[in-house]
Amino acid sequence: MKRKSLKIVACSVCNETDYTDYMNTIDGKLYCQGCAEKLENDIMDELFIQVNYDLNNKRR
């Protein structure tokens, strides 16, 4: 299996280094798998809270 890139880069949050093939790009920044999953969970939690808030306010 041939790599697309052998460049090693650091995560924007924890500075863990890995090949660019294994890093996740979110909003133009590089994240390792663990930090990307945490960021995605935080975003989904925020959206869930906002939707519930909107629904609760429309019922009143």
C-alpha positions in Angstrom: 0.0 0.0 0.0 1.5 3.3 -1.1 1.1 6.4 1.2 -0.3 9.5 -0.3 2.0 11.5 1.9 4.9 10.7 4.2 4.8 14.1 5.8 4.6 14.0 9.6 2.4 16.7 11.2 1.3 17.6 14.7 -2.3 17.7 16.1 -3.5 21.3 16.7 -4.7 20.4 20.2 -2.4 17.9 21.8 0.7 18.1 19.5 0.6 14.3 18.9 2.5 13.6 15.6 1.5 11.2 12.9 1.4 11.0 9.1 -1.0 13.4 7.3 -2.9 10.3 6.1 -4.0 9.6 9.6 -4.9 13.1 10.7 -8.4 14.7 10.5 -8.9 18.1 9.0 -11.6 20.2 10.6 -12.0 23.9 9.8 -8.6 23.9 8.2 -6.8 22.5 11.3 -5.2 19.1 11.8 -6.4 16.9 14.6 -5.4 13.4 15.7 -8.2 10.8 15.9 -8.8 11.2 19.6 -9.0 15.0 19.5 -11.2 14.9 16.3 -13.7 12.5 18.0 -13.8 14.8 21.1 -14.4 17.9 18.9 -17.1 16.1 16.9 -18.8 15.0 20.2 -18.7 18.5 21.6 -20.2 19.9 18.4 -23.0 17.3 18.4 -23.7 17.9 22.1 -23.9 21.7 21.4 -26.3 21.1 18.5 -28.4 18.7 20.6 -28.7 21.3 23.4 -29.6 24.1 20.9 -32.3 22.0 19.3 -33.8 21.0 22.7 -33.7 24.7 23.8 -35.4 25.8 20.6 -38.1 23.1 20.9 -38.8 23.9 24.5 -39.2 27.6 23.8 -41.6 27.0 20.9 -43.9 25.0 23.2 -44.5 27.8 25.5 
